[in-house]
Amino acid sequence: MIRVLLADDQALIRAGYRMILDSEPDIEIVGEAMDGREAVELARQQRADVVLMDIRMPAMDGIEATRRIAADDDLAGVRILVLTTFENDDNVMLALRAGASGFLGKGVGADELIHAVRVVAAGDALLSPRATRGLLDHLQSQPGPGPAVTSVPLDDLTQREREVLVLVAHGYTNDEIGERLFLSPLTAKTHVNRAMAKLGVRDRAQLVVVAYQSGLVNVSRG
């Protein structure tokens, strides 16, 4: 059973999430928070597996709440899935740096939301294609070469690992990567983990950064 905490200052939105997720036999809503401060408190009390976190909330915003949950060793198993209308701005980078495991727009459909909760609960990171674009746009807007995330050349990656890296950079999950490359999800995850190890990065978000900064993935505007 996946224990989910809802954090959004709008009651109607929380009710919508509850209605969608409560219909699933493997998902249980264990609490609702109206602001970031309450989200942190309930995360500690309810031991949720996943927190659906809005970014713009009173008292404490979702970025700071995410940062506090991620920094708490007692909450190491809690995964944070950010849902917001502000999917394509600096909030993408801020949320990921704060420790979010996934990022989706509030306009996602019910099936996509349910899938995202399961993906994040399983320990995988998840970025929607639009959120990935927002992350890359943020990187493009930064002056200079940007942060140095790796000193290991892409030449160390196998051809399959390069293919997987491109798909990660476009926001695909392990299941979706497996479907596109005719691999099992476990094999896709193994390739992702090997690429992360070779490149010296800690998560999928940094893999996106590597793919962009290395020129392996080009972002076209418009």
C-alpha contacts under 8 A as a table, 3 or more apart, distances in Angstrom:
res1	aa1	res2	aa2	distance
1	M	25	P	7.89
1	M	26	D	4.68
1	M	27	I	5.54
1	M	28	E	6.71
2	I	26	D	5.99
2	I	27	I	4.67
2	I	28	E	6.00
2	I	48	A	7.85
2	I	49	D	6.06
2	I	50	V	7.40
2	I	118	R	7.74
2	I	121	A	6.97
3	R	27	I	6.14
3	R	28	E	4.98
3	R	29	I	5.98
3	R	30	V	6.07
3	R	47	R	7.75
3	R	48	A	4.86
3	R	49	D	5.04
3	R	50	V	6.40
4	V	27	I	7.07
4	V	28	E	5.98
4	V	29	I	4.82
4	V	30	V	5.79
4	V	31	G	7.35
4	V	48	A	5.39
4	V	49	D	6.00
4	V	50	V	4.87
4	V	51	V	5.71
4	V	52	L	7.24
5	L	29	I	5.99
5	L	30	V	5.66
5	L	31	G	5.01
5	L	32	E	5.86
5	L	33	A	7.63
5	L	39	A	7.82
5	L	42	L	7.76
5	L	43	A	7.19
5	L	48	A	5.97
5	L	50	V	6.34
5	L	51	V	4.67
5	L	52	L	6.17
6	L	14	R	6.38
6	L	17	Y	7.70
6	L	18	R	7.96
6	L	29	I	7.51
6	L	31	G	6.32
6	L	32	E	4.69
6	L	33	A	6.07
6	L	39	A	7.91
6	L	51	V	6.00
6	L	52	L	5.02
6	L	53	M	6.66
7	A	14	R	7.41
7	A	32	E	5.83
7	A	33	A	4.52
7	A	34	M	5.94
7	A	35	D	6.48
7	A	36	G	7.11
7	A	39	A	5.89
7	A	51	V	7.05
7	A	52	L	5.85
7	A	53	M	4.93
7	A	54	D	6.06
8	D	11	A	7.28
8	D	13	I	7.14
8	D	14	R	6.29
8	D	32	E	7.88
8	D	33	A	6.35
8	D	34	M	5.32
8	D	35	D	6.34
8	D	53	M	6.55
8	D	54	D	5.21
8	D	57	M	6.77
9	D	33	A	7.37
9	D	34	M	4.30
9	D	35	D	5.72
9	D	54	D	7.90
9	D	57	M	5.74
9	D	58	P	7.36
10	Q	13	I	5.50
10	Q	14	R	6.52
10	Q	34	M	7.22
11	A	14	R	5.11
11	A	15	A	6.10
11	A	34	M	7.85
12	L	15	A	5.00
12	L	16	G	6.20
13	I	16	G	5.03
13	I	17	Y	6.32
14	R	17	Y	5.15
14	R	18	R	6.11
14	R	32	E	7.38
15	A	18	R	5.02
15	A	19	M	6.12
16	G	19	M	5.17
16	G	20	I	6.32
17	Y	20	I	5.24
17	Y	21	L	6.05
18	R	21	L	5.28
18	R	22	D	5.56
18	R	29	I	6.78
19	M	22	D	5.45
19	M	23	S	6.57
20	I	23	S	5.80
20	I	24	E	7.67
20	I	110	A	6.22
20	I	114	I	7.72
21	L	24	E	5.63
21	L	27	I	6.29
21	L	28	E	7.38
21	L	29	I	7.50
21	L	114	I	6.52
22	D	25	P	7.54
22	D	27	I	6.40
22	D	28	E	6.17
22	D	29	I	6.69
23	S	27	I	7.97
24	E	27	I	5.53
25	P	28	E	7.90
30	V	46	Q	6.53
30	V	48	A	6.98
31	G	42	L	6.99
31	G	46	Q	7.29
32	E	39	A	7.66
32	E	42	L	7.96
33	A	36	G	7.35
33	A	38	E	5.34
33	A	39	A	5.10
33	A	42	L	7.31
34	M	38	E	6.62
34	M	39	A	7.47
34	M	57	M	7.53
35	D	38	E	5.52
35	D	39	A	6.26
35	D	57	M	5.24
35	D	58	P	5.59
35	D	59	A	6.23
35	D	60	M	6.18
35	D	61	D	6.92
35	D	62	G	7.75
36	G	39	A	4.87
36	G	40	V	6.34
36	G	57	M	6.48
36	G	58	P	7.27
36	G	59	A	6.71
36	G	60	M	4.53
36	G	61	D	5.22
36	G	62	G	5.42
36	G	64	E	7.33
36	G	65	A	5.00
37	R	40	V	5.34
37	R	41	E	6.49
37	R	59	A	6.59
37	R	60	M	5.45
37	R	65	A	6.52
38	E	41	E	5.05
38	E	42	L	6.03
39	A	42	L	5.19
39	A	43	A	5.96
39	A	65	A	6.91
40	V	43	A	5.14
40	V	44	R	6.48
40	V	65	A	5.96
40	V	68	R	7.12
40	V	69	I	6.18
41	E	44	R	5.32
41	E	45	Q	6.32
42	L	45	Q	4.84
42	L	46	Q	5.64
42	L	47	R	7.78
43	A	46	Q	5.50
43	A	47	R	5.50
43	A	48	A	5.84
43	A	51	V	7.63
43	A	69	I	7.57
43	A	75	L	7.66
43	A	78	V	7.86
44	R	47	R	5.66
44	R	74	D	7.96
44	R	75	L	6.93
47	R	75	L	7.50
47	R	78	V	7.46
48	A	51	V	6.74
48	A	78	V	6.29
49	D	77	G	6.64
49	D	78	V	4.89
49	D	79	R	6.04
49	D	121	A	6.28
50	V	78	V	5.71
50	V	79	R	4.70
50	V	80	I	5.60
50	V	81	L	6.90
50	V	117	V	7.03
50	V	120	V	7.33
50	V	121	A	6.12
51	V	78	V	7.27
51	V	79	R	6.30
51	V	80	I	4.79
51	V	81	L	6.01
52	L	80	I	6.22
52	L	81	L	4.99
52	L	82	V	5.84
52	L	83	L	6.66
53	M	62	G	5.99
53	M	66	T	7.85
53	M	80	I	6.68
53	M	81	L	6.02
53	M	82	V	4.67
53	M	83	L	5.97
54	D	57	M	6.85
54	D	61	D	7.86
54	D	62	G	5.56
54	D	82	V	5.88
54	D	83	L	5.36
54	D	84	T	5.58
55	I	61	D	5.64
55	I	62	G	4.02
55	I	63	I	5.96
55	I	82	V	7.05
55	I	83	L	7.35
55	I	84	T	6.19
55	I	91	N	7.93
56	R	61	D	5.30
56	R	62	G	6.19
56	R	84	T	7.97
57	M	60	M	6.34
57	M	61	D	4.76
57	M	62	G	6.52
58	P	61	D	6.19
60	M	64	E	6.51
60	M	65	A	6.63
61	D	64	E	5.68
61	D	65	A	6.30
62	G	65	A	4.93
62	G	66	T	5.88
63	I	66	T	5.11
63	I	67	R	6.20
63	I	94	L	6.82
63	I	95	A	5.60
63	I	98	A	6.42
64	E	67	R	4.93
64	E	68	R	6.23
64	E	98	A	7.39
65	A	68	R	5.20
65	A	69	I	6.22
66	T	69	I	5.23
66	T	70	A	6.03
66	T	80	I	6.93
66	T	95	A	7.33
66	T	98	A	5.90
66	T	99	G	6.30
66	T	100	A	6.51
67	R	70	A	5.21
67	R	71	A	6.08
67	R	98	A	4.47
67	R	99	G	6.07
68	R	71	A	5.12
68	R	72	D	6.30
69	I	72	D	5.34
69	I	75	L	6.30
69	I	78	V	7.66
70	A	73	D	7.64
70	A	75	L	6.96
70	A	76	A	6.68
70	A	78	V	7.72
70	A	98	A	7.14
70	A	99	G	5.53
70	A	100	A	7.89
71	A	75	L	8.00
71	A	76	A	7.98
72	D	75	L	5.36
72	D	76	A	6.64
73	D	76	A	5.16
75	L	78	V	5.47
79	R	100	A	7.00
79	R	101	S	5.94
79	R	120	V	6.42
79	R	121	A	6.47
79	R	123	G	7.62
80	I	99	G	7.55
80	I	100	A	4.93
80	I	101	S	5.40
80	I	102	G	6.61
80	I	120	V	7.72
81	L	100	A	6.17
81	L	101	S	5.85
81	L	102	G	4.57
81	L	103	F	5.75
81	L	104	L	7.50
81	L	116	A	7.95
81	L	117	V	7.36
81	L	120	V	7.13
82	V	95	A	7.52
82	V	100	A	6.80
82	V	102	G	6.04
82	V	103	F	4.72
82	V	104	L	6.18
83	L	103	F	6.05
83	L	104	L	4.92
83	L	105	G	5.31
83	L	106	K	5.42
84	T	87	E	6.09
84	T	104	L	6.77
84	T	105	G	5.09
84	T	106	K	5.13
85	T	105	G	5.52
85	T	106	K	5.47
85	T	107	G	7.51
86	F	89	D	6.39
86	F	91	N	7.04
86	F	105	G	7.25
87	E	91	N	7.09
87	E	92	V	6.55
87	E	103	F	7.72
87	E	104	L	6.92
87	E	105	G	5.56
87	E	130	R	6.92
87	E	131	A	5.50
87	E	134	G	6.89
88	N	91	N	7.49
88	N	92	V	6.78
88	N	130	R	6.53
88	N	131	A	5.67
88	N	133	R	6.97
88	N	134	G	4.10
88	N	135	L	7.38
89	D	92	V	6.19
89	D	134	G	5.62
89	D	135	L	7.61
89	D	138	H	7.08
90	D	93	M	5.46
90	D	94	L	6.29
90	D	134	G	7.37
90	D	135	L	7.43
90	D	138	H	6.28
91	N	94	L	4.89
91	N	95	A	5.80
92	V	95	A	5.37
92	V	96	L	6.28
92	V	103	F	7.24
92	V	131	A	6.39
92	V	134	G	6.48
92	V	135	L	5.86
93	M	96	L	5.25
93	M	97	R	6.05
93	M	135	L	5.94
93	M	138	H	7.46
94	L	97	R	5.17
94	L	98	A	6.05
95	A	98	A	5.03
95	A	99	G	6.46
95	A	100	A	5.52
96	L	99	G	5.20
96	L	100	A	4.89
96	L	101	S	7.02
96	L	102	G	7.84
96	L	205	A	7.15
97	R	100	A	7.31
100	A	103	F	7.40
101	S	120	V	6.39
101	S	124	D	7.30
101	S	125	A	4.75
101	S	126	L	6.32
102	G	116	A	7.78
102	G	120	V	6.67
102	G	125	A	5.43
102	G	126	L	4.30
102	G	127	L	5.42
103	F	126	L	6.42
103	F	127	L	5.12
103	F	128	S	6.40
103	F	131	A	6.51
104	L	108	V	7.21
104	L	127	L	6.66
104	L	128	S	5.60
104	L	131	A	6.79
105	G	108	V	5.99
105	G	128	S	7.82
105	G	131	A	7.80
108	V	112	E	6.14
108	V	113	L	6.40
109	G	112	E	5.33
109	G	113	L	6.25
110	A	113	L	5.16
110	A	114	I	6.23
111	D	114	I	5.20
111	D	115	H	6.09
112	E	115	H	5.04
112	E	116	A	6.04
113	L	116	A	5.06
113	L	117	V	6.31
114	I	117	V	5.26
114	I	118	R	6.45
115	H	118	R	5.22
115	H	119	V	6.15
116	A	119	V	5.04
116	A	120	V	6.10
116	A	126	L	7.10
117	V	120	V	5.34
117	V	121	A	5.96
118	R	121	A	5.04
118	R	122	A	6.12
119	V	122	A	5.24
119	V	123	G	6.84
119	V	124	D	5.72
119	V	125	A	7.36
119	V	126	L	7.17
119	V	173	T	7.93
120	V	123	G	5.27
120	V	124	D	5.11
120	V	125	A	5.87
120	V	126	L	6.67
121	A	124	D	7.33
124	D	173	T	7.83
125	A	173	T	7.80
125	A	203	D	7.63
125	A	204	R	6.40
126	L	171	G	6.97
126	L	172	Y	7.63
126	L	173	T	6.43
127	L	130	R	7.96
127	L	131	A	5.84
127	L	132	T	5.87
127	L	171	G	5.09
127	L	172	Y	7.50
128	S	131	A	5.09
128	S	132	T	6.13
128	S	171	G	5.45
128	S	172	Y	7.66
129	P	132	T	5.03
129	P	133	R	6.21
129	P	170	H	5.85
129	P	171	G	4.90
129	P	172	Y	7.60
130	R	133	R	4.97
130	R	134	G	6.22
131	A	134	G	4.87
131	A	135	L	6.27
132	T	135	L	5.05
132	T	136	L	6.32
132	T	169	A	7.07
132	T	170	H	6.44
132	T	171	G	5.88
132	T	208	V	7.80
133	R	136	L	5.10
133	R	137	D	6.01
133	R	170	H	7.86
133	R	219	V	7.88
134	G	137	D	5.02
134	G	138	H	6.13
135	L	138	H	5.11
135	L	139	L	6.41
136	L	139	L	4.97
136	L	140	Q	6.14
136	L	208	V	7.85
136	L	209	V	7.36
136	L	212	Y	7.09
136	L	219	V	7.32
137	D	140	Q	4.98
137	D	141	S	6.21
138	H	141	S	5.26
138	H	142	Q	6.65
139	L	142	Q	5.41
139	L	146	G	7.03
139	L	209	V	7.76
140	Q	143	P	7.92
142	Q	145	P	7.91
142	Q	146	G	6.47
143	P	146	G	6.92
145	P	148	A	7.99
145	P	213	Q	7.84
148	A	151	S	7.46
149	V	200	G	7.87
149	V	201	V	7.00
149	V	206	Q	7.18
149	V	209	V	7.62
149	V	210	V	6.86
150	T	153	P	7.97
150	T	199	L	5.93
150	T	200	G	6.16
150	T	201	V	7.12
150	T	210	V	7.34
151	S	199	L	7.55
152	V	156	D	7.33
152	V	198	K	7.18
152	V	199	L	5.55
152	V	200	G	7.52
153	P	156	D	6.06
153	P	199	L	7.65
154	L	157	L	5.47
154	L	162	R	7.90
154	L	199	L	7.69
154	L	214	S	7.79
155	D	158	T	7.63
156	D	198	K	7.07
157	L	160	R	7.92
157	L	161	E	5.69
157	L	162	R	6.20
157	L	195	A	6.65
157	L	198	K	7.27
158	T	161	E	5.09
158	T	162	R	6.30
159	Q	162	R	5.09
159	Q	163	E	6.33
160	R	163	E	5.04
160	R	164	V	6.20
160	R	191	H	7.57
161	E	164	V	4.99
161	E	165	L	6.02
161	E	191	H	5.69
161	E	192	V	7.02
161	E	194	R	7.69
161	E	195	A	6.06
162	R	165	L	4.95
162	R	166	V	6.30
163	E	166	V	5.28
163	E	167	L	6.55
164	V	167	L	5.18
164	V	168	V	6.19
164	V	177	I	6.88
164	V	188	A	7.38
164	V	191	H	6.91
164	V	192	V	6.63
165	L	168	V	5.05
165	L	169	A	6.14
165	L	192	V	7.09
165	L	195	A	7.38
165	L	207	L	6.97
165	L	208	V	7.70
165	L	211	A	6.78
166	V	169	A	5.07
166	V	170	H	6.50
166	V	211	A	6.74
166	V	216	L	7.14
166	V	217	V	6.42
167	L	170	H	5.05
167	L	171	G	6.58
167	L	172	Y	5.67
167	L	177	I	6.50
168	V	171	G	5.17
168	V	172	Y	5.28
168	V	173	T	7.04
168	V	177	I	7.81
168	V	204	R	7.06
168	V	207	L	7.31
168	V	208	V	6.69
169	A	172	Y	7.53
169	A	207	L	6.89
169	A	208	V	4.46
169	A	209	V	7.93
169	A	211	A	6.37
169	A	212	Y	7.75
169	A	217	V	7.38
170	H	208	V	7.90
172	Y	175	D	7.98
172	Y	176	E	5.70
172	Y	177	I	6.08
173	T	176	E	5.15
173	T	177	I	6.08
174	N	177	I	5.00
174	N	178	G	6.04
174	N	185	P	5.37
174	N	186	L	7.68
174	N	188	A	5.60
174	N	189	K	5.67
175	D	178	G	5.11
175	D	179	E	6.34
175	D	184	S	7.48
175	D	185	P	4.78
175	D	188	A	7.52
176	E	179	E	5.07
176	E	180	R	6.29
176	E	185	P	7.91
177	I	180	R	5.21
177	I	181	L	6.10
177	I	183	L	7.65
177	I	185	P	7.44
177	I	188	A	6.37
178	G	181	L	5.26
178	G	182	F	5.44
178	G	183	L	4.28
178	G	184	S	5.27
178	G	185	P	5.14
178	G	187	T	7.50
178	G	188	A	5.47
179	E	182	F	5.12
179	E	183	L	6.37
179	E	184	S	7.57
180	R	183	L	7.78
183	L	187	T	6.11
183	L	188	A	6.25
184	S	187	T	5.19
184	S	188	A	6.28
185	P	188	A	5.01
185	P	189	K	6.10
186	L	189	K	5.06
186	L	190	T	6.18
187	T	190	T	4.96
187	T	191	H	6.37
188	A	191	H	5.20
188	A	192	V	6.32
189	K	192	V	4.98
189	K	193	N	6.12
190	T	193	N	5.11
190	T	194	R	6.14
191	H	194	R	5.09
191	H	195	A	6.15
192	V	195	A	5.17
192	V	196	M	6.21
193	N	196	M	5.04
193	N	197	A	6.17
194	R	197	A	5.06
194	R	198	K	6.13
195	A	198	K	5.18
195	A	199	L	6.05
196	M	199	L	5.24
196	M	200	G	5.87
196	M	201	V	5.21
196	M	202	R	6.63
196	M	203	D	7.10
196	M	204	R	7.77
196	M	207	L	6.89
197	A	200	G	5.14
197	A	201	V	6.61
197	A	202	R	7.98
201	V	206	Q	5.99
201	V	207	L	6.80
202	R	206	Q	6.89
203	D	206	Q	5.59
203	D	207	L	6.67
204	R	207	L	4.84
204	R	208	V	6.42
205	A	208	V	5.17
205	A	209	V	6.58
206	Q	209	V	4.88
206	Q	210	V	6.23
207	L	210	V	5.03
207	L	211	A	6.14
208	V	211	A	5.10
208	V	212	Y	6.24
209	V	212	Y	5.24
209	V	213	Q	6.00
210	V	213	Q	5.21
210	V	214	S	5.79
211	A	214	S	5.48
211	A	215	G	6.37
211	A	216	L	5.18
211	A	217	V	5.50
212	Y	215	G	5.33
212	Y	216	L	6.21
212	Y	217	V	5.16
212	Y	218	N	6.46
212	Y	219	V	7.75
213	Q	216	L	7.71
214	S	217	V	7.66
215	G	218	N	6.08
